């Protein structure tokens, strides 16, 4: 059984194996997308394929959508070469239930894969054609939060952004420059309307995308690459909209066990690959069943009936903002960021297994969400925060079949601590004058800093997960030695007082000294991290 367009023509073999196939004409919906693109997506990795690709697949099955998604990769071109092209842009979604059941579905909704590579004129010109098309309604994004960044922690341009500003639209490399360059093509082609829809896990994601695109447009205008009319085009939300969203579906990296199981079922070449840029990806995606996508309904060029997709809510900006704050700043992501790095230090590979077997870590997780988050969470109305957290702790977090790793939850934490901890900290300062009554959140921050020392609780070294600030932070902590608490002097002060990182000075919020104390206790030697957690969650 080959995961190719010819391969899936042998329907009976796939169906006998329990794998559902597209109930629509994959070639026809792909061809229509190539001729008249409607939905483009940037960042074509795992979450995109299983969630957004899955939504499109469902809409195609129902006849609500009549063309596939145009897939654009801005960062890791190996994904196109190794995962899209060899499989004719097909994917295989594997949904993992908590009782061990699996659902298999071949995904045919991905019409075309394009590399956003300005030095490859064939690909670059194809991208220009796509963005010049009046039929294009919206562009969605899952490029991770760092994809929107233009500045480093010190406030200066990131080096590649500086280069993008100097080189102009036709030399664009970074995602924000590429998007802005393509908007410029659309502007020149006829000032056609468009919605740019960030679906990344960050507060007010639409606003972040807007600010980055507008900044690139303004810088290019200053440098003479674009005119004032283009800046006005990007700034007019009735023409170019930047709706806000909240997205939620736990999507671990592809499981080698599932790859082996698929191959034993007869599906060929399912093994994951690690690209040159360290993307861990496979022809299939494994994920949990629950999913939520709340979207601000602002689409100047129209849209398909997205609300008919599973877990999709079309609403207003305020409701999106409240839903996003509920999930990203209180209920789900803070638990991941507080517990994941500590799990690495404690020697646990898998998040669910750790919570199911370590009473203190489960207590800490529940403290982050129930005790410290829920009292200050706004209610979005369309989703109940209490019910959302209950589902997390009863069904989602304990699901060991997901195989979600603590190391994955430690990826890019420096980019997330502000959203995931800073907002609740600010809410406590606003409500009580300071945040000193918090315990689990500062413990999570201390745990993240302890994780950055790359030595576990038994003294064994490990490799840190990818993070753009990894080297900078490790340099600041380099003189701190596990087992020698006296080596902690003032090294944490520039980190914990950094408002770029935490959106608030943690010392002024009443947490800086508390985090230092917790961190110092974690340096006590073998078993000190475990003992520190036990002490604080049972206090």
Secondary structure, DSSP 8 states (H G I E B T S, - for coil): --SSTTGGG-HHHHHHTTEE--SS-HHHHHHHHHHS--EEEE--SHHIIIIIHHHHHHHHHHTS--S-EEEEESS-THHIIIIIGGGTT-EEEEEE-TTS-EEEEEE--EEEEEE--TT-HHHHHHHHHHHH-TT--EEEE-S-GGGG--B-TTSSB-HHHHHHHHH-GGG--SHHHHHHHHHHHHHHHH---EEEEE-SSSTTHHHHHHHHHHHHHHHHHHTTSS-HHHHHHHH-TTTEE---EEEE-------HHHHHHHHHTT------EE-TT--EE-SEEEEES--EEEEE---TT----GGGSTTEEEE-HHHHHHHHHHIIIIISHHHHHHHHHHHHHHT-SBHHHHHHH-HHHHHHHHIIIIIIIGGG----SSS-HHHHHHHIIIIITT-GGG--BHHHHTTTGGGTHIIIIIHHHHHHHHHHSS-TT--HHHHHHHHHHHHTT-B-TTS-B------TTHHHHHHHHTT-BTTBGGG-SSTTHHHHT-HHHHSS-TTTTT-HHHHHHHHHHHTSSTTHHHHHHHHHHT-
